[in-house]
């Protein structure tokens, strides 16, 4: 009787683990055992199944998203090249469509680089090399790289008039990616004659950077998901039709590596704002 009381729950749990091994994470272990140890073990198994299910769904979603994002530009490239080769596209239109092909190739390259960077970070292959430097100067240099886009849209830049030297302790190359992605977003979504405000401030424990752009803003539901991998804000009206939804996820991942915090806020019809804060090492 005693042996049966121990063997039966173990046999049931073995059956549960076999279901999990086959990928059936909906199967549940019975948690109502008289012995508390078995009940706790069953609860742990069910919790593990839930986590495995979430991870499995995320992996499937990732593969589906990557496949879709790769397929779209490749279809465009193939269609336009075939059109030029078979004469469907007249010679006088070739330059126009080759420009589109060039744009799509660059888009593919950006996506591949983003995914490679993300893969290295998530695999733990990227090691932080933090040191103290002036992030105000870094922000200024990144803004210069967007000078053409800023001038074309007549965007006004605010915040630098009151910004002196602002020291941050971080990996300069990784923070370069963070600031570049945030400014890239701000420039894309700022309307004609809009305003981008850049603030950087330091206290005794950390450095905080805020980048705000005027514009349509983002809804509360979208703000809650904006740092998710492959999430793109309101695709029906998005200016970022060439984006892949990895930039902000990479931003969050890099800031988390620095034990920092990143946040987003928005007011519909007025602004969207991103902030990140990185502590100084103890």
Phi and psi in degrees as GROMACS dihedral restraints (atoms count N, CA, C in turn):
[ dihedral_restraints ]
;  ai    aj    ak    al  type     phi  dphi    fc
    3     4     5     6     1   -66.4    20    10
    4     5     6     7     1   -43.9    20    10
    6     7     8     9     1   -62.5    20    10
    7     8     9    10     1   -41.9    20    10
    9    10    11    12     1   -64.2    20    10
   10    11    12    13     1   -35.9    20    10
   12    13    14    15     1   -64.9    20    10
   13    14    15    16     1   -27.6    20    10
   15    16    17    18     1   -90.6    20    10
   16    17    18    19     1   -41.6    20    10
   18    19    20    21     1   -69.4    20    10
   19    20    21    22     1   -37.6    20    10
   21    22    23    24     1   -62.6    20    10
   22    23    24    25     1   -49.9    20    10
   24    25    26    27     1   -61.1    20    10
   25    26    27    28     1   -38.1    20    10
   27    28    29    30     1   -65.5    20    10
   28    29    30    31     1   -39.0    20    10
   30    31    32    33     1   -64.5    20    10
   31    32    33    34     1   -40.6    20    10
   33    34    35    36     1   -64.4    20    10
   34    35    36    37     1   -40.2    20    10
   36    37    38    39     1   -70.9    20    10
   37    38    39    40     1   -32.0    20    10
   39    40    41    42     1   -62.6    20    10
   40    41    42    43     1   -41.0    20    10
   42    43    44    45     1   -62.5    20    10
   43    44    45    46     1   -39.3    20    10
   45    46    47    48     1   -61.8    20    10
   46    47    48    49     1   -47.2    20    10
   48    49    50    51     1   -64.9    20    10
   49    50    51    52     1   -31.6    20    10
   51    52    53    54     1   -66.3    20    10
   52    53    54    55     1   -37.2    20    10
   54    55    56    57     1   -63.5    20    10
   55    56    57    58     1   -43.3    20    10
   57    58    59    60     1   -62.1    20    10
   58    59    60    61     1   -40.8    20    10
   60    61    62    63     1   -62.9    20    10
   61    62    63    64     1   -28.1    20    10
   63    64    65    66     1   -86.2    20    10
   64    65    66    67     1     0.0    20    10
   66    67    68    69     1    90.1    20    10
   67    68    69    70     1     8.5    20    10
   69    70    71    72     1   -91.3    20    10
   70    71    72    73     1    88.2    20    10
   72    73    74    75     1   -88.9    20    10
   73    74    75    76     1     0.4    20    10
   75    76    77    78     1   -80.2    20    10
   76    77    78    79     1   -21.6    20    10
   78    79    80    81     1   -67.3    20    10
   79    80    81    82     1   136.4    20    10
   81    82    83    84     1  -119.4    20    10
   82    83    84    85     1   143.6    20    10
   84    85    86    87     1   -82.4    20    10
   85    86    87    88     1   144.4    20    10
   87    88    89    90     1   -70.1    20    10
   88    89    90    91     1   122.8    20    10
   90    91    92    93     1   -97.7    20    10
   91    92    93    94     1    -0.1    20    10
   93    94    95    96     1  -101.1    20    10
   94    95    96    97     1    65.5    20    10
   96    97    98    99     1   -99.3    20    10
   97    98    99   100     1   150.6    20    10
   99   100   101   102     1   -65.7    20    10
  100   101   102   103     1   -40.2    20    10
  102   103   104   105     1   -78.9    20    10
  103   104   105   106     1   127.4    20    10
  105   106   107   108     1   -61.7    20    10
  106   107   108   109     1   -36.8    20    10
  108   109   110   111     1   -60.7    20    10
  109   110   111   112     1   -41.6    20    10
  111   112   113   114     1   -67.3    20    10
  112   113   114   115     1   -39.3    20    10
  114   115   116   117     1   -63.0    20    10
  115   116   117   118     1   -42.4    20    10
  117   118   119   120     1   -65.7    20    10
  118   119   120   121     1   -39.2    20    10
  120   121   122   123     1   -64.9    20    10
  121   122   123   124     1   -41.5    20    10
  123   124   125   126     1   -63.9    20    10
  124   125   126   127     1   -41.1    20    10
  126   127   128   129     1   -62.3    20    10
  127   128   129   130     1   -40.0    20    10
  129   130   131   132     1   -64.8    20    10
  130   131   132   133     1   -39.3    20    10
  132   133   134   135     1   -63.2    20    10
  133   134   135   136     1   -43.1    20    10
  135   136   137   138     1   -66.5    20    10
  136   137   138   139     1   -36.7    20    10
  138   139   140   141     1   -66.3    20    10
  139   140   141   142     1   -41.0    20    10
  141   142   143   144     1   -62.0    20    10
  142   143   144   145     1   -40.8    20    10
  144   145   146   147     1   -62.6    20    10
  145   146   147   148     1   -39.4    20    10
  147   148   149   150     1   -63.6    20    10
  148   149   150   151     1   -44.7    20    10
  150   151   152   153     1   -65.0    20    10
  151   152   153   154     1   -40.1    20    10
  153   154   155   156     1   -64.8    20    10
  154   155   156   157     1   -37.2    20    10
  156   157   158   159     1   -64.4    20    10
  157   158   159   160     1   -45.1    20    10
  159   160   161   162     1   -61.3    20    10
  160   161   162   163     1   -44.5    20    10
  162   163   164   165     1   -64.5    20    10
  163   164   165   166     1   -39.8    20    10
  165   166   167   168     1   -64.6    20    10
  166   167   168   169     1   -42.5    20    10
  168   169   170   171     1   -65.8    20    10
  169   170   171   172     1   -39.7    20    10
  171   172   173   174     1   -64.0    20    10
  172   173   174   175     1   -39.6    20    10
  174   175   176   177     1   -65.8    20    10
  175   176   177   178     1   -43.7    20    10
  177   178   179   180     1   -63.9    20    10
  178   179   180   181     1   -40.8    20    10
  180   181   182   183     1   -64.1    20    10
  181   182   183   184     1   -40.5    20    10
  183   184   185   186     1   -61.0    20    10
  184   185   186   187     1   -47.4    20    10
  186   187   188   189     1   -63.2    20    10
  187   188   189   190     1   -42.4    20    10
  189   190   191   192     1   -63.5    20    10
  190   191   192   193     1   -42.1    20    10
  192   193   194   195     1   -66.7    20    10
  193   194   195   196     1   -43.9    20    10
  195   196   197   198     1   -61.8    20    10
  196   197   198   199     1   -44.1    20    10
  198   199   200   201     1   -60.3    20    10
  199   200   201   202     1   -43.1    20    10
  201   202   203   204     1   -65.5    20    10
  202   203   204   205     1   -45.5    20    10
  204   205   206   207     1   -67.5    20    10
  205   206   207   208     1   -30.5    20    10
  207   208   209   210     1   -77.4    20    10
  208   209   210   211     1   -37.9    20    10
  210   211   212   213     1   -65.7    20    10
  211   212   213   214     1   -41.6    20    10
  213   214   215   216     1   -59.3    20    10
  214   215   216   217     1   -55.6    20    10
  216   217   218   219     1   -66.8    20    10
  217   218   219   220     1   -33.4    20    10
  219   220   221   222     1   -66.3    20    10
  220   221   222   223     1   -36.0    20    10
  222   223   224   225     1   -64.7    20    10
  223   224   225   226     1   -43.7    20    10
  225   226   227   228     1   -61.8    20    10
  226   227   228   229     1   -47.1    20    10
  228   229   230   231     1   -59.9    20    10
  229   230   231   232     1   -49.0    20    10
  231   232   233   234     1   -61.0    20    10
  232   233   234   235     1   -42.5    20    10
  234   235   236   237     1   -63.6    20    10
  235   236   237   238     1   -45.0    20    10
  237   238   239   240     1   -70.1    20    10
  238   239   240   241     1   -39.9    20    10
  240   241   242   243     1   -63.7    20    10
  241   242   243   244     1   -44.6    20    10
  243   244   245   246     1   -61.5    20    10
  244   245   246   247     1   -38.8    20    10
  246   247   248   249     1   -63.3    20    10
  247   248   249   250     1   -37.1    20    10
  249   250   251   252     1   -71.1    20    10
  250   251   252   253     1   -42.1    20    10
  252   253   254   255     1   -68.3    20    10
  253   254   255   256     1   -39.3    20    10
  255   256   257   258     1   -91.2    20    10
  256   257   258   259     1     1.3    20    10
  258   259   260   261     1    85.9    20    10
  259   260   261   262     1     2.3    20    10
  261   262   263   264     1   -61.2    20    10
  262   263   264   265     1   -39.6    20    10
  264   265   266   267     1   -90.5    20    10
  265   266   267   268     1   120.2    20    10
  267   268   269   270     1   -65.0    20    10
  268   269   270   271     1   154.0    20    10
  270   271   272   273     1   -53.9    20    10
  271   272   273   274     1   -37.9    20    10
  273   274   275   276     1   -69.5    20    10
  274   275   276   277     1   -15.6    20    10
  276   277   278   279     1   -99.4    20    10
  277   278   279   280     1    -5.2    20    10
  279   280   281   282     1   -59.6    20    10
  280   281   282   283     1   -44.1    20    10
  282   283   284   285     1   -59.8    20    10
  283   284   285   286     1   -41.9    20    10
  285   286   287   288     1   -57.9    20    10
  286   287   288   289     1   -47.8    20    10
  288   289   290   291     1   -78.2    20    10
  289   290   291   292     1   -28.3    20    10
  291   292   293   294     1   -67.6    20    10
  292   293   294   295     1   -30.7    20    10
  294   295   296   297     1   -64.4    20    10
  295   296   297   298     1   -40.2    20    10
  297   298   299   300     1   -64.6    20    10
  298   299   300   301     1   -43.4    20    10
  300   301   302   303     1   -59.7    20    10
  301   302   303   304     1   -44.6    20    10
  303   304   305   306     1   -59.8    20    10
  304   305   306   307     1   -42.0    20    10
  306   307   308   309     1   -63.2    20    10
  307   308   309   310     1   -41.8    20    10
  309   310   311   312     1   -69.5    20    10
  310   311   312   313     1   -35.8    20    10
  312   313   314   315     1   -63.8    20    10
  313   314   315   316     1   -42.5    20    10
  315   316   317   318     1   -64.5    20    10
  316   317   318   319     1   -37.1    20    10
  318   319   320   321     1   -62.2    20    10
  319   320   321   322     1   -45.3    20    10
  321   322   323   324     1   -59.5    20    10
  322   323   324   325     1   -42.4    20    10
  324   325   326   327     1   -62.5    20    10
  325   326   327   328     1   -43.3    20    10
  327   328   329   330     1   -61.9    20    10
  328   329   330   331     1   -42.4    20    10
  330   331   332   333     1   -64.9    20    10
  331   332   333   334     1   -43.3    20    10
  333   334   335   336     1   -62.7    20    10
  334   335   336   337     1   -43.6    20    10
  336   337   338   339     1   -61.9    20    10
  337   338   339   340     1   -43.8    20    10
  339   340   341   342     1   -60.3    20    10
  340   341   342   343     1   -44.8    20    10
  342   343   344   345     1   -69.3    20    10
  343   344   345   346     1   -35.5    20    10
  345   346   347   348     1   -65.3    20    10
  346   347   348   349     1   -44.3    20    10
  348   349   350   351     1   -60.8    20    10
  349   350   351   352     1   -45.1    20    10
  351   352   353   354     1   -63.1    20    10
  352   353   354   355     1   -42.4    20    10
  354   355   356   357     1   -60.7    20    10
  355   356   357   358     1   -42.9    20    10
  357   358   359   360     1   -65.0    20    10
  358   359   360   361     1   -41.9    20    10
  360   361   362   363     1   -64.3    20    10
  361   362   363   364     1   -48.1    20    10
  363   364   365   366     1   -68.8    20    10
  364   365   366   367     1   -25.8    20    10
  366   367   368   369     1   -83.4    20    10
  367   368   369   370     1    -2.5    20    10
  369   370   371   372     1    76.4    20    10
  370   371   372   373     1    17.9    20    10
  372   373   374   375     1   -84.6    20    10
  373   374   375   376     1   -12.7    20    10
  375   376   377   378     1   -96.6    20    10
  376   377   378   379     1   118.6    20    10
  378   379   380   381     1  -100.7    20    10
  379   380   381   382     1   134.0    20    10
  381   382   383   384     1   -70.1    20    10
  382   383   384   385     1   138.6    20    10
  384   385   386   387     1  -125.7    20    10
  385   386   387   388     1    72.9    20    10
  387   388   389   390     1   -78.9    20    10
  388   389   390   391     1   142.8    20    10
  390   391   392   393     1  -154.1    20    10
  391   392   393   394     1   169.3    20    10
  393   394   395   396     1   -87.3    20    10
  394   395   396   397     1   131.8    20    10
  396   397   398   399     1  -153.5    20    10
  397   398   399   400     1   171.1    20    10
  399   400   401   402     1   -87.6    20    10
  400   401   402   403     1   106.9    20    10
  402   403   404   405     1   -74.8    20    10
  403   404   405   406     1   -22.6    20    10
  405   406   407   408     1   -60.1    20    10
  406   407   408   409     1   -42.1    20    10
  408   409   410   411     1   -65.7    20    10
  409   410   411   412     1   -39.6    20    10
  411   412   413   414     1   -63.6    20    10
  412   413   414   415     1   -43.2    20    10
  414   415   416   417     1   -61.1    20    10
  415   416   417   418     1   -42.6    20    10
  417   418   419   420     1   -61.6    20    10
  418   419   420   421     1   -43.9    20    10
  420   421   422   423     1   -64.3    20    10
  421   422   423   424     1   -37.9    20    10
  423   424   425   426     1   -68.3    20    10
  424   425   426   427     1   -40.9    20    10
  426   427   428   429     1   -60.5    20    10
  427   428   429   430     1   -36.2    20    10
  429   430   431   432     1   -60.3    20    10
  430   431   432   433     1   -33.9    20    10
  432   433   434   435     1   -69.7    20    10
  433   434   435   436     1   -17.5    20    10
  435   436   437   438     1  -102.7    20    10
  436   437   438   439     1    12.5    20    10
  438   439   440   441     1   -55.5    20    10
  439   440   441   442     1   -43.6    20    10
  441   442   443   444     1   -60.3    20    10
  442   443   444   445     1   -48.8    20    10
  444   445   446   447     1   -63.9    20    10
  445   446   447   448     1   -39.5    20    10
  447   448   449   450     1   -64.9    20    10
  448   449   450   451     1   -43.4    20    10
  450   451   452   453     1   -66.6    20    10
  451   452   453   454     1   -40.3    20    10
  453   454   455   456     1   -62.7    20    10
  454   455   456   457     1   -33.9    20    10
  456   457   458   459     1   -96.5    20    10
  457   458   459   460     1     1.6    20    10
  459   460   461   462     1    54.2    20    10
  460   461   462   463     1    45.3    20    10
  462   463   464   465     1   -83.0    20    10
  463   464   465   466     1   137.6    20    10
  465   466   467   468     1   -96.2    20    10
  466   467   468   469     1   132.5    20    10
  468   469   470   471     1  -102.0    20    10
  469   470   471   472     1   125.3    20    10
  471   472   473   474     1  -119.5    20    10
  472   473   474   475     1   156.9    20    10
  474   475   476   477     1   114.8    20    10
  475   476   477   478     1   -31.0    20    10
  477   478   479   480     1   -70.8    20    10
  478   479   480   481     1   -24.3    20    10
  480   481   482   483     1   -62.8    20    10
  481   482   483   484     1   -25.5    20    10
  483   484   485   486     1  -109.7    20    10
  484   485   486   487     1     8.0    20    10
  486   487   488   489     1   -99.3    20    10
  487   488   489   490     1   116.4    20    10
  489   490   491   492     1   -94.5    20    10
  490   491   492   493     1  -148.5    20    10
  492   493   494   495     1   -73.0    20    10
  493   494   495   496     1   125.8    20    10
  495   496   497   498     1  -123.7    20    10
  496   497   498   499     1   110.9    20    10
  498   499   500   501     1   -87.5    20    10
  499   500   501   502     1   133.8    20    10
  501   502   503   504     1  -125.5    20    10
  502   503   504   505     1   150.9    20    10
  504   505   506   507     1  -113.0    20    10
  505   506   507   508     1   101.1    20    10
  507   508   509   510     1  -163.0    20    10
  508   509   510   511     1   173.9    20    10
  510   511   512   513     1   -77.7    20    10
  511   512   513   514     1   112.3    20    10
  513   514   515   516     1   -59.9    20    10
  514   515   516   517     1   -42.6    20    10
  516   517   518   519     1   -65.6    20    10
  517   518   519   520     1   -40.7    20    10
  519   520   521   522     1   -70.6    20    10
  520   521   522   523     1   -39.5    20    10
  522   523   524   525     1   -67.6    20    10
  523   524   525   526     1   -28.3    20    10
  525   526   527   528     1   -57.1    20    10
  526   527   528   529     1   -44.4    20    10
  528   529   530   531     1   -62.7    20    10
  529   530   531   532     1   -42.6    20    10
  531   532   533   534     1   -60.9    20    10
  532   533   534   535     1   -54.5    20    10
  534   535   536   537     1   -64.3    20    10
  535   536   537   538     1   -40.9    20    10
  537   538   539   540     1   -59.5    20    10
  538   539   540   541     1   -47.2    20    10
  540   541   542   543     1   -62.4    20    10
  541   542   543   544     1   -40.6    20    10
  543   544   545   546     1   -69.4    20    10
  544   545   546   547     1   -40.8    20    10
  546   547   548   549     1   -70.7    20    10
  547   548   549   550     1   -37.4    20    10
  549   550   551   552     1   -58.1    20    10
  550   551   552   553     1   -45.4    20    10
  552   553   554   555     1   -60.7    20    10
  553   554   555   556     1   -46.3    20    10
  555   556   557   558     1   -61.0    20    10
  556   557   558   559     1   -44.1    20    10
  558   559   560   561     1   -65.7    20    10
  559   560   561   562     1   -40.4    20    10
  561   562   563   564     1   -62.6    20    10
  562   563   564   565     1   -42.3    20    10
  564   565   566   567     1   -97.6    20    10
  565   566   567   568     1    -0.8    20    10
  567   568   569   570     1   -82.1    20    10
  568   569   570   571     1   128.6    20    10
  570   571   572   573     1   -73.9    20    10
  571   572   573   574     1   173.2    20    10
  573   574   575   576     1   -52.9    20    10
  574   575   576   577     1   133.6    20    10
  576   577   578   579     1    61.4    20    10
  577   578   579   580     1    27.5    20    10
  579   580   581   582     1   -84.3    20    10
  580   581   582   583     1  -173.5    20    10
  582   583   584   585     1  -129.8    20    10
  583   584   585   586     1   134.4    20    10
  585   586   587   588     1  -115.0    20    10
  586   587   588   589     1   125.3    20    10
  588   589   590   591     1  -110.2    20    10
  589   590   591   592     1   127.7    20    10
  591   592   593   594     1  -119.2    20    10
  592   593   594   595     1   123.9    20    10
  594   595   596   597     1  -127.3    20    10
  595   596   597   598     1   139.9    20    10
  597   598   599   600     1  -139.4    20    10
  598   599   600   601     1   128.2    20    10
  600   601   602   603     1  -142.2    20    10
  601   602   603   604     1   148.6    20    10
  603   604   605   606     1  -125.2    20    10
  604   605   606   607     1   139.5    20    10
  606   607   608   609     1  -120.5    20    10
  607   608   609   610     1  -168.3    20    10
  609   610   611   612     1   -69.0    20    10
  610   611   612   613     1   -19.6    20    10
  612   613   614   615     1  -113.2    20    10
  613   614   615   616     1   -21.9    20    10
  615   616   617   618     1  -158.3    20    10
  616   617   618   619     1   172.5    20    10
  618   619   620   621     1  -122.7    20    10
  619   620   621   622     1   134.3    20    10
  621   622   623   624     1  -120.6    20    10
  622   623   624   625     1   133.9    20    10
  624   625   626   627     1  -121.8    20    10
  625   626   627   628     1   133.5    20    10
  627   628   629   630     1  -128.2    20    10
  628   629   630   631     1   131.4    20    10
  630   631   632   633     1  -125.3    20    10
  631   632   633   634     1   117.0    20    10
  633   634   635   636     1  -121.0    20    10
  634   635   636   637     1   137.7    20    10
  636   637   638   639     1  -126.6    20    10
  637   638   639   640     1   141.1    20    10
  639   640   641   642     1   -72.8    20    10
  640   641   642   643     1   157.9    20    10
  642   643   644   645     1   150.6    20    10
  643   644   645   646     1  -161.1    20    10
  645   646   647   648     1   -67.6    20    10
  646   647   648   649     1   -26.4    20    10
  648   649   650   651     1    80.3    20    10
  649   650   651   652     1   177.7    20    10
  651   652   653   654     1  -131.6    20    10
  652   653   654   655     1   142.2    20    10
  654   655   656   657     1   -70.5    20    10
  655   656   657   658     1   163.6    20    10
  657   658   659   660     1   -62.3    20    10
  658   659   660   661     1   -39.7    20    10
  660   661   662   663     1   -63.0    20    10
  661   662   663   664     1   -40.2    20    10
  663   664   665   666     1   -72.7    20    10
  664   665   666   667     1   -37.6    20    10
  666   667   668   669     1   -58.9    20    10
  667   668   669   670     1   -37.5    20    10
  669   670   671   672     1   -65.2    20    10
  670   671   672   673     1   -23.0    20    10
  672   673   674   675     1  -112.7    20    10
  673   674   675   676     1     2.8    20    10
  675   676   677   678     1   -64.9    20    10
  676   677   678   679     1   -22.4    20    10
  678   679   680   681     1   -95.3    20    10
  679   680   681   682     1     5.5    20    10
  681   682   683   684     1   -73.7    20    10
  682   683   684   685     1   150.4    20    10
  684   685   686   687     1   -65.6    20    10
  685   686   687   688     1   130.8    20    10
  687   688   689   690     1    69.3    20    10
  688   689   690   691     1     8.1    20    10
  690   691   692   693     1   -81.2    20    10
  691   692   693   694     1   130.7    20    10
  693   694   695   696     1  -123.5    20    10
  694   695   696   697     1   131.5    20    10
  696   697   698   699     1   -67.0    20    10
  697   698   699   700     1   131.7    20    10
  699   700   701   702     1    27.3    20    10
  700   701   702   703     1    78.2    20    10
  702   703   704   705     1   -59.7    20    10
  703   704   705   706     1   -23.9    20    10
  705   706   707   708     1   -69.8    20    10
  706   707   708   709     1   -25.2    20    10
  708   709   710   711     1  -127.0    20    10
  709   710   711   712     1    13.6    20    10
  711   712   713   714     1   -71.9    20    10
  712   713   714   715     1   136.5    20    10
  714   715   716   717     1   -73.9    20    10
  715   716   717   718     1   -21.0    20    10
  717   718   719   720     1   -93.1    20    10
  718   719   720   721     1    59.7    20    10
  720   721   722   723     1   -70.6    20    10
  721   722   723   724     1   -17.3    20    10
  723   724   725   726     1   -97.4    20    10
  724   725   726   727     1    -3.4    20    10
  726   727   728   729     1   -77.4    20    10
  727   728   729   730     1   166.5    20    10
  729   730   731   732     1  -120.8    20    10
  730   731   732   733     1     0.6    20    10
  732   733   734   735     1    77.4    20    10
  733   734   735   736     1    26.4    20    10
  735   736   737   738     1  -108.4    20    10
  736   737   738   739     1   -20.4    20    10
  738   739   740   741     1   -56.2    20    10
  739   740   741   742     1   -50.9    20    10
  741   742   743   744     1   -73.2    20    10
  742   743   744   745     1   -29.6    20    10
  744   745   746   747     1   -65.0    20    10
  745   746   747   748     1   -41.0    20    10
  747   748   749   750     1   -64.5    20    10
  748   749   750   751     1   -40.5    20    10
  750   751   752   753     1   -55.7    20    10
  751   752   753   754     1   -51.5    20    10
  753   754   755   756     1   -61.5    20    10
  754   755   756   757     1   -42.5    20    10
  756   757   758   759     1   -62.4    20    10
  757   758   759   760     1   -43.8    20    10
  759   760   761   762     1   -66.7    20    10
  760   761   762   763     1   -42.7    20    10
  762   763   764   765     1   -64.8    20    10
  763   764   765   766     1   -38.8    20    10
  765   766   767   768     1   -62.9    20    10
  766   767   768   769     1   -35.4    20    10
  768   769   770   771     1   -61.2    20    10
  769   770   771   772     1   -30.0    20    10
  771   772   773   774     1   -89.1    20    10
  772   773   774   775     1     9.7    20    10
  774   775   776   777     1    59.4    20    10
  775   776   777   778     1    29.9    20    10
  777   778   779   780     1  -102.9    20    10
  778   779   780   781     1  -173.6    20    10
  780   781   782   783     1  -130.0    20    10
  781   782   783   784     1   144.1    20    10
  783   784   785   786     1  -129.8    20    10
  784   785   786   787     1   143.7    20    10
  786   787   788   789     1  -145.4    20    10
  787   788   789   790     1   162.8    20    10
  789   790   791   792     1  -135.3    20    10
  790   791   792   793     1   144.9    20    10
  792   793   794   795     1  -143.9    20    10
  793   794   795   796     1   152.8    20    10
  795   796   797   798     1  -157.6    20    10
  796   797   798   799     1   154.3    20    10
  798   799   800   801     1  -131.9    20    10
  799   800   801   802     1   119.3    20    10
  801   802   803   804     1   -53.4    20    10
  802   803   804   805     1   130.1    20    10
  804   805   806   807     1    80.8    20    10
  805   806   807   808     1     0.4    20    10
  807   808   809   810     1  -125.7    20    10
  808   809   810   811     1   -60.2    20    10
  810   811   812   813     1  -159.1    20    10
  811   812   813   814     1   165.0    20    10
  813   814   815   816     1  -132.9    20    10
  814   815   816   817     1   137.7    20    10
  816   817   818   819     1  -135.7    20    10
  817   818   819   820     1   134.7    20    10
  819   820   821   822     1  -120.8    20    10
  820   821   822   823     1   137.2    20    10
  822   823   824   825     1  -133.5    20    10
  823   824   825   826     1   144.4    20    10
  825   826   827   828     1  -137.3    20    10
  826   827   828   829     1   146.8    20    10
  828   829   830   831     1  -131.9    20    10
  829   830   831   832     1   130.1    20    10
  831   832   833   834     1  -122.4    20    10
  832   833   834   835     1   125.1    20    10
  834   835   836   837     1   -76.9    20    10
  835   836   837   838     1   156.2    20    10
  837   838   839   840     1   -79.2    20    10
  838   839   840   841     1   146.7    20    10
  840   841   842   843     1   -65.5    20    10
  841   842   843   844     1   145.9    20    10
